[in-house]
Amino acid sequence: MNKDQVKGQVKEVVGTLKEATGKVLGDKSLEVKGLAEKTVGKVQTEVGNIKSDLKDKL
């Protein structure tokens, strides 16, 4: 597991928590920020996966 994969997964978890907190509190701004952070985390995780796949093939 490379650092992009780890950082991406951490961002996904933090984003999920923010999104859930925003829903519970009725704070749309926090909910949207959490969703955005979760999406960024997913993208970063996928970048890490691609890097890992390329490294394995080379």
N, CA, C and O of each residue as an XYZ file, in Angstrom:
232
protein
N       0.845     -1.173      0.000
C       0.000      0.000      0.000
C       0.893      1.240      0.000
O       1.787      1.372      0.836
N       0.646      2.134     -0.932
C       1.465      3.341     -0.984
C       0.779      4.498     -0.261
O      -0.369      4.386      0.169
N       1.505      5.615     -0.136
C       0.981      6.710      0.680
C      -0.262      7.366      0.062
O      -1.101      7.885      0.798
N      -0.398      7.355     -1.251
C      -1.608      7.904     -1.858
C      -2.829      7.077     -1.482
O      -3.904      7.624     -1.236
N      -2.667      5.784     -1.437
C      -3.780      4.910     -1.048
C      -4.182      5.170      0.408
O      -5.368      5.255      0.725
N      -3.198      5.293      1.276
C      -3.472      5.519      2.696
C      -4.119      6.883      2.910
O      -5.139      6.989      3.590
N      -3.529      7.921      2.332
C      -4.078      9.270      2.485
C      -5.489      9.355      1.908
O      -6.363     10.009      2.476
N      -5.695      8.701      0.797
C      -7.021      8.704      0.176
C      -8.058      8.044      1.061
O      -9.174      8.545      1.193
N      -7.700      6.928      1.667
C      -8.641      6.236      2.540
C      -8.947      7.057      3.792
O     -10.080      7.068      4.273
N      -7.937      7.740      4.312
C      -8.157      8.598      5.481
C      -9.120      9.735      5.117
O     -10.034     10.049      5.879
N      -8.908     10.345      3.952
C      -9.801     11.426      3.519
C     -11.230     10.919      3.321
O     -12.193     11.621      3.630
N     -11.358      9.705      2.808
C     -12.694      9.125      2.630
C     -13.401      8.984      3.974
O     -14.577      9.324      4.102
N     -12.686      8.484      4.969
C     -13.284      8.283      6.292
C     -13.660      9.623      6.915
O     -14.763      9.780      7.438
N     -12.749     10.581      6.860
C     -13.021     11.907      7.428
C     -14.202     12.551      6.699
O     -15.072     13.152      7.329
N     -14.228     12.425      5.394
C     -15.332     12.980      4.615
C     -16.655     12.333      4.961
O     -17.676     13.015      5.057
N     -16.648     11.030      5.147
C     -17.867     10.309      5.528
C     -18.365     10.786      6.890
O     -19.565     10.977      7.087
N     -17.436     10.977      7.830
C     -17.812     11.458      9.160
C     -18.394     12.871      9.099
O     -19.397     13.163      9.750
N     -17.758     13.745      8.314
C     -18.264     15.108      8.171
C     -19.648     15.106      7.530
O     -20.546     15.833      7.956
N     -19.805     14.284      6.506
C     -21.090     14.207      5.816
C     -22.187     13.733      6.774
O     -23.277     14.304      6.802
N     -21.901     12.705      7.546
C     -22.882     12.171      8.497
C     -23.196     13.195      9.584
O     -24.351     13.356      9.980
N     -22.166     13.882     10.063
C     -22.372     14.913     11.086
C     -23.237     16.041     10.537
O     -24.128     16.540     11.224
N     -22.972     16.435      9.308
C     -23.778     17.474      8.674
C     -25.232     17.063      8.545
O     -26.132     17.878      8.747
N     -25.467     15.799      8.207
C     -26.847     15.302      8.086
C     -27.548     15.328      9.442
O     -28.696     15.760      9.549
N     -26.848     14.860     10.479
C     -27.440     14.793     11.815
C     -27.755     16.196     12.340
O     -28.811     16.425     12.929
N     -26.831     17.123     12.119
C     -27.011     18.481     12.625
C     -27.858     19.358     11.710
O     -28.243     20.466     12.082
N     -28.142     18.860     10.524
C     -28.898     19.663      9.562
C     -28.061     20.770      8.947
O     -28.596     21.777      8.483
N     -26.753     20.584      8.944
C     -25.818     21.573      8.406
C     -25.434     21.163      6.981
O     -24.537     20.344      6.778
N     -26.121     21.742      6.007
C     -25.884     21.389      4.598
C     -24.450     21.694      4.173
O     -23.864     20.945      3.391
N     -23.886     22.775      4.677
C     -22.523     23.157      4.318
C     -21.530     22.076      4.739
O     -20.664     21.685      3.956
N     -21.654     21.598      5.967
C     -20.758     20.551      6.460
C     -20.981     19.255      5.690
O     -20.033     18.527      5.394
N     -22.230     18.975      5.371
C     -22.561     17.767      4.613
C     -21.906     17.797      3.227
O     -21.345     16.797      2.777
N     -21.981     18.931      2.568
C     -21.392     19.077      1.231
C     -19.868     19.011      1.301
O     -19.232     18.389      0.450
N     -19.284     19.652      2.314
C     -17.827     19.587      2.481
C     -17.369     18.150      2.706
O     -16.343     17.726      2.176
N     -18.137     17.410      3.493
C     -17.804     16.010      3.745
C     -17.891     15.182      2.486
O     -17.027     14.346      2.221
N     -18.932     15.411      1.710
C     -19.098     14.682      0.454
C     -17.945     14.994     -0.507
O     -17.427     14.106     -1.184
N     -17.557     16.268     -0.553
C     -16.443     16.658     -1.421
C     -15.142     16.002     -0.968
O     -14.375     15.493     -1.786
N     -14.901     16.018      0.337
C     -13.667     15.417      0.854
C     -13.654     13.908      0.618
O     -12.610     13.331      0.314
N     -14.812     13.276      0.759
C     -14.915     11.846      0.503
C     -14.599     11.539     -0.961
O     -13.917     10.559     -1.261
N     -15.090     12.371     -1.857
C     -14.839     12.188     -3.289
C     -13.364     12.374     -3.612
O     -12.789     11.606     -4.383
N     -12.755     13.394     -3.022
C     -11.321     13.624     -3.228
C     -10.527     12.420     -2.716
O      -9.553     12.005     -3.343
N     -10.937     11.874     -1.600
C     -10.266     10.692     -1.047
C     -10.366      9.498     -1.968
O      -9.397      8.759     -2.139
N     -11.539      9.304     -2.567
C     -11.712      8.185     -3.502
C     -10.799      8.348     -4.707
O     -10.185      7.386     -5.168
N     -10.716      9.572     -5.211
C      -9.850      9.834     -6.370
C      -8.393      9.580     -6.000
O      -7.658      8.952     -6.762
N      -7.974     10.066     -4.835
C      -6.585      9.874     -4.422
C      -6.281      8.392     -4.215
O      -5.191      7.929     -4.548
N      -7.231      7.657     -3.671
C      -7.039      6.213     -3.510
C      -6.863      5.539     -4.864
O      -5.996      4.679     -5.023
N      -7.670      5.921     -5.829
C      -7.568      5.337     -7.171
C      -6.234      5.690     -7.826
O      -5.643      4.858     -8.514
N      -5.757      6.917     -7.616
C      -4.439      7.305     -8.138
C      -3.375      6.397     -7.536
O      -2.477      5.930     -8.236
N      -3.482      6.152     -6.237
C      -2.547      5.247     -5.569
C      -2.622      3.837     -6.127
O      -1.602      3.169     -6.290
N      -3.841      3.388     -6.420
C      -4.015      2.054     -7.000
C      -3.354      1.964     -8.375
O      -2.702      0.972     -8.697
N      -3.529      2.998     -9.168
C      -2.928      3.026    -10.513
C      -1.403      3.023    -10.405
O      -0.723      2.292    -11.125
N      -0.872      3.848     -9.497
C       0.582      3.883     -9.304
C       1.101      2.505     -8.888
O       2.131      2.043     -9.377
N       0.378      1.864     -7.987
C       0.783      0.552     -7.513
C       0.754     -0.480     -8.642
O       1.669     -1.293     -8.777
N      -0.300     -0.436     -9.446
C      -0.407     -1.360    -10.588
C       0.722     -1.142    -11.578
O       1.314     -2.101    -12.074
N       1.024      0.124    -11.869
C       2.099      0.422    -12.815
C       3.452     -0.033    -12.267
O       4.277     -0.570    -13.007
N       3.672      0.179    -10.984
C       4.924     -0.227    -10.372
C       5.078     -1.753    -10.443
O       6.166     -2.265    -10.707
N       3.976     -2.465    -10.204
C       4.027     -3.922    -10.254
C       4.320     -4.430    -11.662
O       4.985     -5.452    -11.829
N       3.827     -3.721    -12.672
C       4.006     -4.173    -14.063
C       5.360     -3.805    -14.629
O       5.818     -4.411    -15.598
N       6.008     -2.811    -14.029
C       7.322     -2.403    -14.537
C       8.375     -3.107    -13.809
O       9.557     -2.904    -14.086
